[in-house]
Amino acid sequence: MIHHRVAIQARDHLQRKLSHYICFEAGTLEVCSKRVRISGKNMSSQNRFRVFGAGTAFLVLIVVLALLAPAAVSAHNVSQRDASFVEANKGAAIPAFMYLGAKHMVTGYDHLLFLVGVIFFLYRLKDVIQYVSLFTVGHSLTLLAGVFANIHANSHIVDAIIGFSVVYKAFDNMDGFKRFLGFQPNTKIAVLIFGLFHGFGLATKLQEFALSKEGLVANIVSFNVGVEIGQCLALTAVLIGLSVWRTRPGFLQHAFMTNTLLMVGGFILVGYQLTGYWVGQ
């Protein structure tokens, strides 16, 4: 009950702060640049940068890594060494493909950004398991179906939708749908649907390789299991970080800015993918 009340307080606090952080000028939405109100007190320009907490710094790091990534138009790039192994492999190689799946999830900043958004305001372990399970079911279905049924789609478009999933979740965390659009989408259905696109993004990358038919089922299933292992490892680290951060009084104050950065990261990913699509035409 305590955690549930804290979650409600966090949501209510974020809604109140939205009106302080956001200002409308010339028909555009922008962050106020002069003064910011936090807990009823004015923040002067010299203190403005204190809105960045530990969690915000973590997201800044992810966004910077996305900007500096060598493969700017794809969040699903595979190293040349791993690609050579996948194409040269004959027969079942269960441990190797499990490792590749786990590695891909842990280093996949598009997946990580989305999952950070999904669990940002989830305080109860039951809720975390429920939402993550929906995401897992979604991306497992399309990963396996995409490879085995040989379903093709433009990888840049799929990855752009994945980037948009990050934008959606950050906007949802800021209560943007209710405040600006007057309705609230079903978050569980949204996580499941976006999970389908995340899995299809993995499938489109695997389809680029000349996979041997020998041991294909075992290898792809092992890759998917590895993805789940990597997801558990990444989520554990994120949950530990969030749990520690939530014990600090600055968590509620920094929630809006953190989700703003999360949204920026999503827009960056969308821009990369659409650029890659247009260049490739």
PEQUI-V683245 format. One record per residue. SS is DSSP state (a for helix, b for strand, c for the rest). NEAR is the number of other C-alpha atoms within 10 Angstrom. Layout:
ss={SS/SS}
near={NEAR/NEAR}
This chain:
ss={c/a/a/a/a/a/a/a/a/a/a/a/a/a/a/a/a/a/a/a/a/b/b/b/b/c/c/b/b/b/b/c/c/c/c/b/b/b/c/c/b/b/b/c/a/a/a/a/a/a/a/c/c/a/a/a/a/a/a/a/a/a/a/a/a/a/a/a/c/c/c/c/c/c/c/c/c/c/c/a/a/a/a/a/a/a/a/a/c/c/c/c/c/a/a/a/a/a/a/a/a/a/a/a/a/a/a/c/a/a/a/a/a/a/a/a/a/a/a/c/c/c/c/c/a/a/a/a/a/a/a/a/a/a/a/a/a/a/a/a/a/a/a/a/a/a/a/a/c/c/c/c/c/c/a/a/a/a/a/a/a/a/a/a/a/a/a/a/a/a/a/a/a/c/c/a/a/a/a/a/a/c/c/c/c/c/a/a/a/a/a/a/a/a/a/a/a/a/a/a/a/a/a/a/a/a/c/c/c/c/c/c/c/c/c/a/a/a/a/a/a/a/a/a/a/a/a/a/a/a/a/a/a/a/a/a/a/a/a/a/a/a/a/a/a/a/c/c/c/a/a/a/a/a/a/a/a/a/a/a/a/a/a/a/a/a/a/a/a/a/a/a/a/a/a/a/a/a/a/a/c}
near={7/7/11/12/11/14/16/13/13/18/18/13/16/21/18/13/22/16/10/16/18/14/14/10/9/5/7/7/10/11/14/14/11/9/15/20/16/16/11/9/8/12/17/12/12/7/11/15/10/12/19/18/18/18/21/21/13/14/20/18/12/19/23/11/13/23/15/10/12/10/13/17/22/23/26/22/15/16/9/9/8/13/16/12/13/20/14/13/16/14/14/18/17/18/13/16/24/23/17/20/24/24/18/22/24/19/14/18/20/25/23/19/23/28/22/21/23/22/22/20/19/18/20/13/10/9/13/17/13/12/19/21/14/20/25/21/15/21/26/24/16/23/26/20/15/21/21/14/9/12/14/12/13/10/22/23/16/21/27/27/21/28/29/23/29/30/27/21/27/28/18/18/22/22/19/18/15/13/12/8/9/8/11/12/10/8/13/14/13/16/22/20/17/23/27/22/23/27/27/29/28/28/27/24/17/20/16/11/13/12/18/15/11/12/15/17/15/15/24/24/18/23/26/26/19/24/27/20/19/23/24/16/15/19/19/12/12/19/19/11/14/20/13/13/16/17/9/11/9/16/21/19/20/21/24/23/19/26/24/20/19/27/25/18/29/28/18/20/29/26/17/22/25/18/15/18/16/9/8/8/5}
